[in-house]
């Protein structure tokens, strides 16, 4: 079973429906123990970084996500869920994140239309099985005002141009995370969700 973590930060049902359309069994969970029993974990979310971290800590889901990462279970971060995996964010000051990946979350530069909203291309760097069958320079649907700035290039799995080149996907071993919304990205987005389901099945 794939657990979609509910920590009060939106778009859960659309992610669950995305997995349904991809033919993958996934359900929303509200207790850390449920996430601990899952074969794979999804951390979605939209909204403010600091509020999200506060909610994760209140529910104990922050530790559940860290356990999934440490246990080697497949973990997928989507949009805000990608950003939360990093050490900290500059949004509304300085807020500590989960610290699974080194690096910061930064605001898109002045002069750009924010939020970055709509379809944009992702250029893949290296290979991770979650992107199997997805052509390079494919377009996906974005809605965000902040982006991740990883420490070094080792975990960068995809980049996108929007005034600057920013990291739009990261991957390392059992963890993959994306800034765009696969559940809103038509057939190729569903392919990514289907690939994640396949990774969970093989583990």
C-alpha positions as protocol buffer text, in pm:
chain_id: "A"
residue {
  index: 1
  type: UNK
  ca { x: 0 y: 0 z: 0 }
}
residue {
  index: 2
  type: UNK
  ca { x: 110 y: 356 z: -76 }
}
residue {
  index: 3
  type: UNK
  ca { x: 39 y: 610 z: 197 }
}
residue {
  index: 4
  type: UNK
  ca { x: -40 y: 971 z: 101 }
}
residue {
  index: 5
  type: UNK
  ca { x: 39 y: 1173 z: 410 }
}
residue {
  index: 6
  type: UNK
  ca { x: -235 y: 1405 z: 532 }
}
residue {
  index: 7
  type: UNK
  ca { x: -92 y: 1696 z: 733 }
}
residue {
  index: 8
  type: UNK
  ca { x: -353 y: 1956 z: 645 }
}
residue {
  index: 9
  type: UNK
  ca { x: -181 y: 2113 z: 344 }
}
residue {
  index: 10
  type: UNK
  ca { x: -419 y: 2069 z: 52 }
}
residue {
  index: 11
  type: UNK
  ca { x: -444 y: 1880 z: -278 }
}
residue {
  index: 12
  type: UNK
  ca { x: -450 y: 1534 z: -116 }
}
residue {
  index: 13
  type: UNK
  ca { x: -761 y: 1416 z: -295 }
}
residue {
  index: 14
  type: UNK
  ca { x: -627 y: 1522 z: -636 }
}
residue {
  index: 15
  type: UNK
  ca { x: -308 y: 1322 z: -571 }
}
residue {
  index: 16
  type: UNK
  ca { x: -513 y: 1021 z: -461 }
}
residue {
  index: 17
  type: UNK
  ca { x: -727 y: 1052 z: -776 }
}
residue {
  index: 18
  type: UNK
  ca { x: -411 y: 1076 z: -984 }
}
residue {
  index: 19
  type: UNK
  ca { x: -291 y: 744 z: -849 }
}
residue {
  index: 20
  type: UNK
  ca { x: -636 y: 595 z: -916 }
}
residue {
  index: 21
  type: UNK
  ca { x: -620 y: 709 z: -1279 }
}
residue {
  index: 22
  type: UNK
  ca { x: -271 y: 560 z: -1302 }
}
residue {
  index: 23
  type: UNK
  ca { x: -405 y: 226 z: -1178 }
}
residue {
  index: 24
  type: UNK
  ca { x: -208 y: 240 z: -852 }
}
residue {
  index: 25
  type: UNK
  ca { x: -349 y: 168 z: -506 }
}
residue {
  index: 26
  type: UNK
  ca { x: -286 y: 460 z: -272 }
}
residue {
  index: 27
  type: UNK
  ca { x: -480 y: 607 z: 17 }
}
residue {
  index: 28
  type: UNK
  ca { x: -468 y: 911 z: 242 }
}
residue {
  index: 29
  type: UNK
  ca { x: -340 y: 839 z: 594 }
}
residue {
  index: 30
  type: UNK
  ca { x: -361 y: 1059 z: 903 }
}
residue {
  index: 31
  type: UNK
  ca { x: -162 y: 861 z: 1161 }
}
residue {
  index: 32
  type: UNK
  ca { x: 216 y: 801 z: 1165 }
}
residue {
  index: 33
  type: UNK
  ca { x: 156 y: 433 z: 1235 }
}
residue {
  index: 34
  type: UNK
  ca { x: -33 y: 398 z: 908 }
}
residue {
  index: 35
  type: UNK
  ca { x: 257 y: 557 z: 718 }
}
residue {
  index: 36
  type: UNK
  ca { x: 499 y: 322 z: 897 }
}
residue {
  index: 37
  type: UNK
  ca { x: 307 y: 20 z: 767 }
}
residue {
  index: 38
  type: UNK
  ca { x: 302 y: 143 z: 407 }
}
residue {
  index: 39
  type: UNK
  ca { x: 528 y: 3 z: 139 }
}
residue {
  index: 40
  type: UNK
  ca { x: 572 y: 352 z: -7 }
}
residue {
  index: 41
  type: UNK
  ca { x: 508 y: 705 z: 118 }
}
residue {
  index: 42
  type: UNK
  ca { x: 399 y: 1018 z: -69 }
}
residue {
  index: 43
  type: UNK
  ca { x: 449 y: 1366 z: 80 }
}
residue {
  index: 44
  type: UNK
  ca { x: 236 y: 1610 z: -122 }
}
residue {
  index: 45
  type: UNK
  ca { x: 130 y: 1962 z: -33 }
}
residue {
  index: 46
  type: UNK
  ca { x: 62 y: 2320 z: -129 }
}
residue {
  index: 47
  type: UNK
  ca { x: 93 y: 2625 z: 92 }
}
residue {
  index: 48
  type: UNK
  ca { x: 342 y: 2779 z: 331 }
}
residue {
  index: 49
  type: UNK
  ca { x: 659 y: 2594 z: 431 }
}
residue {
  index: 50
  type: UNK
  ca { x: 656 y: 2695 z: 799 }
}
residue {
  index: 51
  type: UNK
  ca { x: 290 y: 2599 z: 846 }
}
residue {
  index: 52
  type: UNK
  ca { x: 355 y: 2265 z: 679 }
}
residue {
  index: 53
  type: UNK
  ca { x: 648 y: 2186 z: 909 }
}
residue {
  index: 54
  type: UNK
  ca { x: 445 y: 2284 z: 1214 }
}
residue {
  index: 55
  type: UNK
  ca { x: 163 y: 2052 z: 1108 }
}
residue {
  index: 56
  type: UNK
  ca { x: 404 y: 1766 z: 1035 }
}
residue {
  index: 57
  type: UNK
  ca { x: 559 y: 1799 z: 1380 }
}
residue {
  index: 58
  type: UNK
  ca { x: 222 y: 1824 z: 1558 }
}
residue {
  index: 59
  type: UNK
  ca { x: 101 y: 1503 z: 1396 }
}
residue {
  index: 60
  type: UNK
  ca { x: 431 y: 1315 z: 1423 }
}
residue {
  index: 61
  type: UNK
  ca { x: 435 y: 1276 z: 1048 }
}
residue {
  index: 62
  type: UNK
  ca { x: 777 y: 1443 z: 1027 }
}
residue {
  index: 63
  type: UNK
  ca { x: 927 y: 1140 z: 1199 }
}
residue {
  index: 64
  type: UNK
  ca { x: 724 y: 902 z: 983 }
}
residue {
  index: 65
  type: UNK
  ca { x: 869 y: 1060 z: 669 }
}
residue {
  index: 66
  type: UNK
  ca { x: 1220 y: 1040 z: 811 }
}
residue {
  index: 67
  type: UNK
  ca { x: 1168 y: 674 z: 901 }
}
residue {
  index: 68
  type: UNK
  ca { x: 1054 y: 594 z: 548 }
}
residue {
  index: 69
  type: UNK
  ca { x: 1363 y: 764 z: 408 }
}
residue {
  index: 70
  type: UNK
  ca { x: 1595 y: 586 z: 649 }
}
residue {
  index: 71
  type: UNK
  ca { x: 1427 y: 245 z: 606 }
}
residue {
  index: 72
  type: UNK
  ca { x: 1482 y: 249 z: 230 }
}
residue {
  index: 73
  type: UNK
  ca { x: 1111 y: 252 z: 148 }
}
residue {
  index: 74
  type: UNK
  ca { x: 1018 y: 446 z: -167 }
}
residue {
  index: 75
  type: UNK
  ca { x: 940 y: 809 z: -84 }
}
residue {
  index: 76
  type: UNK
  ca { x: 793 y: 1060 z: -328 }
}
residue {
  index: 77
  type: UNK
  ca { x: 771 y: 1434 z: -258 }
}
residue {
  index: 78
  type: UNK
  ca { x: 541 y: 1653 z: -468 }
}
residue {
  index: 79
  type: UNK
  ca { x: 555 y: 2035 z: -489 }
}
residue {
  index: 80
  type: UNK
  ca { x: 575 y: 2158 z: -127 }
}
residue {
  index: 81
  type: UNK
  ca { x: 658 y: 1798 z: -38 }
}
residue {
  index: 82
  type: UNK
  ca { x: 981 y: 1835 z: -237 }
}
residue {
  index: 83
  type: UNK
  ca { x: 1074 y: 2155 z: -56 }
}
residue {
  index: 84
  type: UNK
  ca { x: 1010 y: 2009 z: 290 }
}
residue {
  index: 85
  type: UNK
  ca { x: 1276 y: 1744 z: 234 }
}
residue {
  index: 86
  type: UNK
  ca { x: 1547 y: 2012 z: 249 }
}
residue {
  index: 87
  type: UNK
  ca { x: 1722 y: 2170 z: 545 }
}
residue {
  index: 88
  type: UNK
  ca { x: 1541 y: 2503 z: 553 }
}
residue {
  index: 89
  type: UNK
  ca { x: 1337 y: 2761 z: 364 }
}
residue {
  index: 90
  type: UNK
  ca { x: 1370 y: 3137 z: 326 }
}
residue {
  index: 91
  type: UNK
  ca { x: 992 y: 3174 z: 309 }
}
residue {
  index: 92
  type: UNK
  ca { x: 872 y: 3423 z: 573 }
}
residue {
  index: 93
  type: UNK
  ca { x: 1217 y: 3436 z: 733 }
}
residue {
  index: 94
  type: UNK
  ca { x: 1399 y: 3112 z: 809 }
}
residue {
  index: 95
  type: UNK
  ca { x: 1219 y: 2784 z: 875 }
}
residue {
  index: 96
  type: UNK
  ca { x: 1382 y: 2448 z: 936 }
}
residue {
  index: 97
  type: UNK
  ca { x: 1275 y: 2159 z: 716 }
}
residue {
  index: 98
  type: UNK
  ca { x: 1309 y: 1782 z: 743 }
}
residue {
  index: 99
  type: UNK
  ca { x: 1679 y: 1795 z: 656 }
}
residue {
  index: 100
  type: UNK
  ca { x: 1678 y: 1478 z: 448 }
}
residue {
  index: 101
  type: UNK
  ca { x: 1861 y: 1659 z: 168 }
}
residue {
  index: 102
  type: UNK
  ca { x: 2123 y: 1936 z: 209 }
}
residue {
  index: 103
  type: UNK
  ca { x: 2026 y: 2272 z: 66 }
}
residue {
  index: 104
  type: UNK
  ca { x: 1781 y: 2561 z: 96 }
}
residue {
  index: 105
  type: UNK
  ca { x: 1445 y: 2661 z: -46 }
}
residue {
  index: 106
  type: UNK
  ca { x: 1465 y: 3006 z: -208 }
}
residue {
  index: 107
  type: UNK
  ca { x: 1215 y: 3250 z: -357 }
}
residue {
  index: 108
  type: UNK
  ca { x: 1207 y: 3291 z: -734 }
}
residue {
  index: 109
  type: UNK
  ca { x: 1395 y: 3611 z: -826 }
}
residue {
  index: 110
  type: UNK
  ca { x: 1242 y: 3958 z: -839 }
}
residue {
  index: 111
  type: UNK
  ca { x: 1116 y: 4053 z: -1183 }
}
residue {
  index: 112
  type: UNK
  ca { x: 961 y: 3715 z: -1257 }
}
residue {
  index: 113
  type: UNK
  ca { x: 587 y: 3659 z: -1250 }
}
residue {
  index: 114
  type: UNK
  ca { x: 519 y: 3474 z: -925 }
}
residue {
  index: 115
  type: UNK
  ca { x: 385 y: 3219 z: -877 }
}
residue {
  index: 116
  type: UNK
  ca { x: 537 y: 3031 z: -1168 }
}
residue {
  index: 117
  type: UNK
  ca { x: 215 y: 2877 z: -1297 }
}
residue {
  index: 118
  type: UNK
  ca { x: 151 y: 2660 z: -1601 }
}
residue {
  index: 119
  type: UNK
  ca { x: 330 y: 2413 z: -1824 }
}
residue {
  index: 120
  type: UNK
  ca { x: 708 y: 2406 z: -1848 }
}
residue {
  index: 121
  type: UNK
  ca { x: 976 y: 2165 z: -1961 }
}
residue {
  index: 122
  type: UNK
  ca { x: 1197 y: 1946 z: -1745 }
}
residue {
  index: 123
  type: UNK
  ca { x: 1545 y: 1847 z: -1865 }
}
residue {
  index: 124
  type: UNK
  ca { x: 1649 y: 1528 z: -1692 }
}
residue {
  index: 125
  type: UNK
  ca { x: 1995 y: 1476 z: -1546 }
}
residue {
  index: 126
  type: UNK
  ca { x: 2098 y: 1115 z: -1511 }
}
residue {
  index: 127
  type: UNK
  ca { x: 1835 y: 845 z: -1465 }
}
residue {
  index: 128
  type: UNK
  ca { x: 1600 y: 736 z: -1189 }
}
residue {
  index: 129
  type: UNK
  ca { x: 1336 y: 465 z: -1243 }
}
residue {
  index: 130
  type: UNK
  ca { x: 1055 y: 703 z: -1150 }
}
residue {
  index: 131
  type: UNK
  ca { x: 1116 y: 878 z: -1484 }
}
residue {
  index: 132
  type: UNK
  ca { x: 1127 y: 560 z: -1693 }
}
residue {
  index: 133
  type: UNK
  ca { x: 949 y: 612 z: -2024 }
}
residue {
  index: 134
  type: UNK
  ca { x: 929 y: 990 z: -1980 }
}
residue {
  index: 135
  type: UNK
  ca { x: 1112 y: 1170 z: -2265 }
}
residue {
  index: 136
  type: UNK
  ca { x: 1364 y: 1441 z: -2188 }
}
residue {
  index: 137
  type: UNK
  ca { x: 1226 y: 1796 z: -2217 }
}
residue {
  index: 138
  type: UNK
  ca { x: 873 y: 1678 z: -2139 }
}
residue {
  index: 139
  type: UNK
  ca { x: 632 y: 1942 z: -2010 }
}
residue {
  index: 140
  type: UNK
  ca { x: 461 y: 1930 z: -1671 }
}
residue {
  index: 141
  type: UNK
  ca { x: 230 y: 2158 z: -1475 }
}
residue {
  index: 142
  type: UNK
  ca { x: 388 y: 2390 z: -1215 }
}
residue {
  index: 143
  type: UNK
  ca { x: 244 y: 2616 z: -944 }
}
residue {
  index: 144
  type: UNK
  ca { x: 508 y: 2755 z: -707 }
}
residue {
  index: 145
  type: UNK
  ca { x: 684 y: 3068 z: -582 }
}
residue {
  index: 146
  type: UNK
  ca { x: 988 y: 2899 z: -426 }
}
residue {
  index: 147
  type: UNK
  ca { x: 1241 y: 2649 z: -557 }
}
residue {
  index: 148
  type: UNK
  ca { x: 1497 y: 2413 z: -406 }
}
residue {
  index: 149
  type: UNK
  ca { x: 1866 y: 2495 z: -421 }
}
residue {
  index: 150
  type: UNK
  ca { x: 2048 y: 2167 z: -343 }
}
residue {
  index: 151
  type: UNK
  ca { x: 2400 y: 2163 z: -207 }
}
residue {
  index: 152
  type: UNK
  ca { x: 2595 y: 2024 z: -501 }
}
residue {
  index: 153
  type: UNK
  ca { x: 2468 y: 1846 z: -810 }
}
residue {
  index: 154
  type: UNK
  ca { x: 2460 y: 1485 z: -689 }
}
residue {
  index: 155
  type: UNK
  ca { x: 2085 y: 1467 z: -623 }
}
residue {
  index: 156
  type: UNK
  ca { x: 1969 y: 1688 z: -912 }
}
residue {
  index: 157
  type: UNK
  ca { x: 1746 y: 1480 z: -1138 }
}
residue {
  index: 158
  type: UNK
  ca { x: 1580 y: 1751 z: -1345 }
}
residue {
  index: 159
  type: UNK
  ca { x: 1605 y: 2125 z: -1416 }
}
residue {
  index: 160
  type: UNK
  ca { x: 1364 y: 2382 z: -1559 }
}
residue {
  index: 161
  type: UNK
  ca { x: 1411 y: 2731 z: -1703 }
}
residue {
  index: 162
  type: UNK
  ca { x: 1197 y: 3013 z: -1566 }
}
residue {
  index: 163
  type: UNK
  ca { x: 1408 y: 3327 z: -1575 }
}
residue {
  index: 164
  type: UNK
  ca { x: 1671 y: 3115 z: -1404 }
}
residue {
  index: 165
  type: UNK
  ca { x: 1754 y: 2747 z: -1427 }
}
residue {
  index: 166
  type: UNK
  ca { x: 1616 y: 2585 z: -1112 }
}
residue {
  index: 167
  type: UNK
  ca { x: 1609 y: 2229 z: -984 }
}
residue {
  index: 168
  type: UNK
  ca { x: 1268 y: 2082 z: -1056 }
}
residue {
  index: 169
  type: UNK
  ca { x: 1340 y: 1719 z: -959 }
}
residue {
  index: 170
  type: UNK
  ca { x: 1574 y: 1543 z: -718 }
}
residue {
  index: 171
  type: UNK
  ca { x: 1644 y: 1174 z: -668 }
}
residue {
  index: 172
  type: UNK
  ca { x: 1871 y: 964 z: -451 }
}
residue {
  index: 173
  type: UNK
  ca { x: 1830 y: 591 z: -393 }
}
residue {
  index: 174
  type: UNK
  ca { x: 1477 y: 534 z: -254 }
}
residue {
  index: 175
  type: UNK
  ca { x: 1378 y: 903 z: -256 }
}
residue {
  index: 176
  type: UNK
  ca { x: 1247 y: 1106 z: -550 }
}
residue {
  index: 177
  type: UNK
  ca { x: 1079 y: 1444 z: -540 }
}
residue {
  index: 178
  type: UNK
  ca { x: 939 y: 1683 z: -799 }
}
residue {
  index: 179
  type: UNK
  ca { x: 837 y: 2048 z: -801 }
}
residue {
  index: 180
  type: UNK
  ca { x: 561 y: 2001 z: -1059 }
}
residue {
  index: 181
  type: UNK
  ca { x: 224 y: 1834 z: -1011 }
}
residue {
  index: 182
  type: UNK
  ca { x: 210 y: 1492 z: -1182 }
}
residue {
  index: 183
  type: UNK
  ca { x: -161 y: 1455 z: -1098 }
}
residue {
  index: 184
  type: UNK
  ca { x: -226 y: 1766 z: -1315 }
}
residue {
  index: 185
  type: UNK
  ca { x: 24 y: 1681 z: -1590 }
}
residue {
  index: 186
  type: UNK
  ca { x: -177 y: 1457 z: -1821 }
}
residue {
  index: 187
  type: UNK
  ca { x: -43 y: 1120 z: -1942 }
}
residue {
  index: 188
  type: UNK
  ca { x: 323 y: 1177 z: -1858 }
}
residue {
  index: 189
  type: UNK
  ca { x: 239 y: 1286 z: -1506 }
}
residue {
  index: 190
  type: UNK
  ca { x: 35 y: 972 z: -1456 }
}
residue {
  index: 191
  type: UNK
  ca { x: 330 y: 773 z: -1596 }
}
residue {
  index: 192
  type: UNK
  ca { x: 544 y: 906 z: -1310 }
}
residue {
  index: 193
  type: UNK
  ca { x: 281 y: 800 z: -1054 }
}
residue {
  index: 194
  type: UNK
  ca { x: 256 y: 459 z: -1222 }
}
residue {
  index: 195
  type: UNK
  ca { x: 636 y: 426 z: -1214 }
}
residue {
  index: 196
  type: UNK
  ca { x: 634 y: 504 z: -842 }
}
residue {
  index: 197
  type: UNK
  ca { x: 375 y: 233 z: -789 }
}
residue {
  index: 198
  type: UNK
  ca { x: 599 y: -12 z: -976 }
}
residue {
  index: 199
  type: UNK
  ca { x: 898 y: 82 z: -761 }
}
residue {
  index: 200
  type: UNK
  ca { x: 692 y: 16 z: -445 }
}
residue {
  index: 201
  type: UNK
  ca { x: 577 y: -322 z: -579 }
}
residue {
  index: 202
  type: UNK
  ca { x: 935 y: -429 z: -649 }
}
residue {
  index: 203
  type: UNK
  ca { x: 1062 y: -339 z: -302 }
}
